Amino acid sequence: MIYSICAKLLLMRKWVFLCLLFLPFLSSAAEREIRIGLIDTFDQDFYLETFVPTIEHMQKTLKDYKVTVVELQQNNLLANVVKERPDFLVSSAGNFVTLISKLGAQQIATESRNHAYSPKEAVSSVFIVRNDRKDLQKISDLKGKVLSATEPHDFDGMLVGMGEIATRGFDPDTFFSKTLFSHYQYPDVATYVKVGAADVGILGTCQYEKLLTTGQIQPGEFRVLEARSNSEACLRSTERYPDTVFYALDTAPIEEVKAVSLSLLSMPKGEFNFEWVPASGFLKVYDLMKCLKLGPYEHLRETTVKDFILSHQKEFLLAALLLCAILVHIVRVNWLVNRRTEELKFALAVQRATERKARENRQKLDLLEKSRVISQMSSIFAHEVKQPITNLIYYASALSLLLQQLGVKDSRVEYALKQMNSPSQEDK
């Protein structure tokens, strides 16, 4: 049943656009064309309750102009705008701040709905989980879980919720393990959460209350995480931002800008309970887009060395401290090693000097020992030799006396005895 309702709404949307495209050609009073581009990031309720009544009012009040509507896809938005050449655009506040610097977008009016706190604080997001998921009590508990959402570029149904995650210090690109997009079809965001395919869903402004009112979800079936201010018409889990913006591009003629501004600002609320009013509050949108690195800050996704260092300051600081600690440790170890090495060198030098002195002393002892042995051997030898020689001298003297007594004279014997009694001159 839900699927058939969505299909009928989509078919009705296409018929409305066909009527808007061909209706101006049936009017003979139309002379100058006003091209209004609609960036396709809205749900069916916006088309039926806001956009169609607005275009009908403009066609009634701008009788001198032919109002033409062109639908622009979010993908390759700049290229689509250049191709279709609209003078005015209707989009979320996120796309508006994106096109301010790129295409000279200038705000004409912002949608103000009855349930809104104020025109500049009108849209927000809610995080819904099944009521039986007791493990999910805070937004921080959603890290690593599966998310369901409508469209990747849906402002209050996706971007605002991801911006809330970014402001809490998490990386929205890696916070969830997986994201399931319904693309405004069945199964929708709540169904994904209900059947357990997703842990959490992001819904746009007052969509949770609409689901309860239409009976698509039952009271107590889901729970809003970190719901803020029950005094407001609708629950929210995030900050509030400006609603849909109707703005002119730099190429729009001044007369057309004036005529469109008067037409929008004079539009009565009517049965749909909204109006177009001047509004501010877009600085918060800039901060949101900067956190998400989208729109005018998409260049932040192009990581340079500087950006990489800035985005990892804590890691680099810890690495620098660790490196300093390692360097200090290395210097200290080297100093201790050098000191120990010098001590070992000194001890080794002392040991070598001691060994050398001991070796010299051993050599001296060896020489003294040798001298003592030689001296002892010489004494023994002299003693042993002296006695025989003395006996020979005595015997020679006695023989010489005996020969004298006997009167034996022999020159040869006398010479031999004489040589034996006294050393020869040659021996001396």
TATA-V389478 format. One record per residue. PHI is phi in radians with two decimals (999 if undefined). Layout:
phi=[PHI,PHI]
//
This chain:
phi=[999,-1.07,-1.08,-1.17,-1.12,-1.08,-1.11,-1.13,-1.12,-1.09,-1.12,-1.08,-1.06,-1.11,-1.14,-1.09,-1.18,-1.10,-1.13,-1.16,-1.31,-1.72,-1.06,-1.06,-1.21,-1.45,-1.62,-1.38,-1.39,-1.21,-2.15,-1.82,-1.68,-1.99,-1.70,-1.99,-1.69,-1.99,-1.40,-1.37,-2.29,-1.86,-1.50,-1.15,-1.08,-1.13,-1.06,-1.39,-1.70,-2.15,-1.22,-1.07,-1.04,-1.13,-1.14,-1.09,-1.13,-1.13,-1.13,-1.34,-1.56,-1.80,-1.26,-1.55,-2.21,-1.75,-1.53,-2.05,-1.91,-2.15,-1.66,-2.01,-1.41,-1.14,-1.15,0.95,-1.04,-1.06,-1.12,-1.18,-1.15,-1.10,-1.22,-1.48,0.91,-1.33,-1.56,-2.31,-2.33,-2.12,-2.74,-1.26,-1.10,-1.14,-1.18,-1.09,-1.17,-1.17,-1.59,-1.06,-1.45,-1.50,-2.25,1.16,-1.16,-2.29,-1.16,-1.81,-2.74,-2.15,-1.19,-2.20,-1.79,-1.06,-1.35,-1.28,-1.11,-2.84,-1.01,-1.55,-2.35,-2.01,-2.02,-2.73,-2.24,-2.22,-1.72,-1.96,-2.35,-1.13,-1.14,-1.51,-1.48,-1.24,-1.36,-1.94,-2.02,-2.27,-1.12,-1.15,-1.25,-1.45,-1.05,1.45,-1.57,-1.67,-1.91,-2.13,-2.62,-1.42,-2.38,-1.08,-1.87,-1.15,-1.12,-1.51,-1.65,-2.66,-1.15,-1.11,-1.12,-1.19,-1.13,-1.09,-1.16,-1.16,-1.19,-1.55,1.62,-1.71,-1.52,-1.14,-1.29,-2.15,-1.13,-1.68,-1.30,-2.80,-2.24,-1.90,-1.83,-1.52,0.96,1.05,-2.12,-1.75,-1.31,-1.51,-1.04,-1.13,-1.17,-0.98,-1.25,-1.09,-1.47,1.56,-1.21,-2.27,-1.48,-2.55,-2.23,-1.88,-2.03,-1.40,-1.03,1.07,-1.18,-1.09,-1.18,-1.15,-1.14,-1.19,-1.15,-1.41,1.41,-1.26,-2.28,-1.81,-0.99,1.45,-1.36,-2.20,-2.32,-1.56,-1.35,0.88,-1.09,-1.93,0.76,-1.19,-1.30,-1.40,-1.16,-2.30,-1.24,-2.63,-2.00,-2.30,-1.21,-1.80,-2.34,-1.07,-1.46,-0.99,-1.99,-1.87,-2.47,-1.77,-1.61,-1.12,-1.48,-1.25,-1.09,-1.08,-1.08,-1.18,-1.08,-1.13,-1.13,-1.15,-1.07,-1.12,-1.14,-1.20,-1.22,-1.65,-1.29,-1.30,-1.10,1.16,-1.37,-1.64,1.04,-2.56,-2.66,-1.77,-2.41,-1.18,-2.63,-2.06,1.59,-1.48,-1.12,-1.12,-1.19,-1.03,-1.09,-1.10,-1.15,-1.19,-1.08,-1.55,0.98,-2.21,1.06,-1.18,-1.98,-1.15,-1.12,-1.16,-1.31,-1.43,-1.27,-1.76,-1.07,-1.12,-1.08,-1.09,-1.18,-1.14,-1.34,-2.21,-1.05,-1.10,-1.11,-1.16,-1.13,-1.10,-1.14,-1.14,-1.10,-1.11,-1.11,-1.07,-1.09,-1.13,-1.11,-1.08,-1.11,-1.10,-1.08,-1.11,-1.10,-1.09,-1.12,-1.12,-1.12,-1.10,-1.11,-1.13,-1.12,-1.10,-1.10,-1.16,-1.09,-1.10,-1.10,-1.16,-1.11,-1.09,-1.11,-1.12,-1.09,-1.09,-1.11,-1.13,-1.12,-1.12,-1.15,-1.11,-1.11,-1.09,-1.09,-1.11,-1.11,-1.09,-1.12,-1.10,-1.13,-1.11,-1.10,-1.13,-1.14,-1.10,-1.10,-1.11,-1.13,-1.13,-1.09,-1.12,-1.11,-1.10,-1.15,-1.22,-1.46,-1.07,-1.14,-1.11,-1.15,-1.10,-1.10,-1.10,-1.15,-1.12,-1.10,-1.14,-1.13,-1.17,-1.15,-1.19,-1.14,-1.15,-1.14,-1.16,-1.16,-1.38,1.32,-1.59,-2.11,-2.49,-1.07,-1.25,-1.20,-1.08,-1.14,-1.16,-1.16,-1.14,-1.17,-1.24,-1.37,-2.45,-1.09,-1.26,-1.15,-1.20,-1.13,-1.18]
//
